[in-house]
Amino acid sequence: MVANSATLKSKEQLIEKWGKQEVISGSEMLLRSLLLEGVDCVFGYPGGAVLYIYDAMYGFEDFNHLLTRHEQGAIHAADGYARSTGKVGVCIATSGPGATNLVTGIATAYMDSVPLVVITGNVATTLIGTDAFQEADIVGITMPITKHSYLVRKAEDLPRIIHEAFHIANSGRKGPVLIDIPKDVSNEKALFKPHTEVKLRGYNPTVQPNKQQVDKMLRAIEQAERPVLLIGGGAVYSGAHEEVLAFAEKTGIPVTTTLLGLGAFPSGHELHMGFPGMHGTWTANMAIQESDLLVNIGARFDDRVTGKLAGFAPHAKIVHVDIDPAEIGKNVPTDIPIVGDVKAVLQQAVEGAKYAAKADAWRAKIAERKAAKPFAYKDSDEELKPQWVVSMIHETTHGDAIVTTDVGQHQMWAAQYYPFNKPRSWVTSGGLGTMGFGFPSAIGAQMGNPDRTVVSINGDGGMQMCSQELAICAINNIPVKVAILNNQVLGMVRQWQELIYDNRYSHIDLAGSPDFVKLAEAYGVKAFRATNKDEARTAWEAALAHDGPAVVEFVVRKGENVYPMVTQGSTIDQMLMGDDE
């Protein structure tokens, strides 16, 4: 594999190496500054406006760059790297179409609060605004979907800008930061001074919470008879999984984790109810609707969680913990707002927390419901069921893999049937729902976690949007294991058209897709196909045993639906249960 953080020099070693005052180009400043931030892999694709930067990489042994086959593959890989490691992901693209090909990935990261530093080239400063060849106002285009943007005017500013960008991306509510570098700036020479301080007027995220608000939450918990903890992605991003577990066990409050919160609380824990919302568990949805206290920790009350807002948690007092004050009260009126980092809030809360003694009957009711209505499906020995495939993948990886997904039915089946007990093991596009995300994000996750098994579960639709990245897995021997659940249709769209649009199936047929085994083999990747359980297990175990990348195409039932399901406009207790309804 290309990346190996063990070979990187320490920041102290690099500062000592570059400590003498030296006049170098903006491109060299950029590469040195990235290394000083601890970057061990950059994903990118060259072009005219960044050629000085790529020229500076030539012979630069300390700098590790992975050439993807599309800019969208580069930014999704950087995203998967960031989500799975907790570090800032970095990608580079040229001006114009190179930069605009990053837009979907930037929006994906922005919606899910993923820290990225996105570096784009631009035409020379003398040509900006002239509609020069491959010019695009990428700062203007991406302003609504970045946390902050820089247009670099002088090479000497690059060390400061890089350091600030990493700080902004990975502090407060995390997110993508764009750095746009005109071509002449990347070639301009100036004195290089490593930057180690950050002074940003007006940017000071609240980390430590107001103690009075935390005490209000604790008093509310003592009085609650039907409390619920709603744990979101913020708990994962703040590294608060141990605090979440301690708080839940000390208070005895049942827990539901959002799609992006999976792994923040052990799925096998007796207090865990599964994830809530459109395709969540019956137990979690009913608990939220009947609760008298809903404590939201690091979730943003997304519409896929709340369903019909007017009927969401109608009996509950709402506590909302979030580092972004703009999220509190935005969708759901909040009774006890707590602004602060989730880890800091829970560290403070655990000290004074008491067992929710009035909720004993509630806990018993939750346990009965979990036993009565778990996720379920009708298995088959004639057809390969996708739920069975995901369960088999969980069994054979012992639940220890990093799992990435694309978007659609397979994403929901993965969330339902692959339980997660550790944070940063689940990488999926939640807010934007980006097809094409799953496979390249797995490449980034593998680069950041070379010692872990990384499994990319995909549909046949999304896999075709970035399948060209198979090339870099083969060339660099990146051992991602790809599971394609091939139902020859845009599955989630088909399900909606069946259930909501009266079986009017419009433009969803993917029967003309390529032979995925031949496609993988054309790139030099080991590949298998399975049409029944015996073939599936044999093929998957062979893929896991292979020391390089491998693809397994599972031919699954075309008409299978994801249940439970809450249709749009319904409250989350109005669930279609499918075959078990």
Salt bridges, closest charged atoms under 4 A:
GLU22 OE1 - ARG32 NH2 3.29
GLU37 OE2 - HIS163 ND1 2.59
ASP40 OD2 - LYS87 NZ 3.37
ASP62 OD1 - LYS9 NZ 2.99
ASP62 OD2 - LYS17 NZ 2.96
ASP79 OD1 - ARG83 NE 2.37
ASP112 OD2 - ARG83 NH1 3.02
GLU156 OE2 - LYS154 NZ 3.71
GLU164 OE1 - ARG160 NH1 3.20
ASP215 OD2 - LYS211 NZ 3.01
GLU243 OE2 - LYS343 NZ 3.13
GLU249 OE2 - HIS269 NE2 2.80
GLU290 OE1 - LYS365 NZ 3.16
GLU290 OE2 - ARG369 NH2 2.74
ASP302 OD1 - ARG300 NH2 3.42
ASP322 OD2 - HIS320 NE2 3.57
ASP324 OD2 - ARG173 NH1 2.89
GLU327 OE2 - ARG173 NH1 2.77
GLU327 OE2 - LYS330 NZ 2.98
ASP360 OD1 - ARG363 NH2 2.68
ASP379 OD2 - LYS533 NZ 2.65
ASP381 OD1 - LYS533 NZ 3.52
GLU383 OE1 - ARG557 NE 3.44
GLU395 OE2 - ARG537 NH1 3.25
GLU498 OE1 - ARG494 NH1 2.69
ASP502 OD2 - ARG504 NH1 3.61
ASP515 OD1 - ARG529 NH2 2.45
ASP547 OD1 - HIS546 ND1 3.96
GLU553 OE1 - ARG529 NE 2.93
GLU560 OE1 - LYS385 NZ 3.32
GLU560 OE1 - ARG557 NH1 2.89
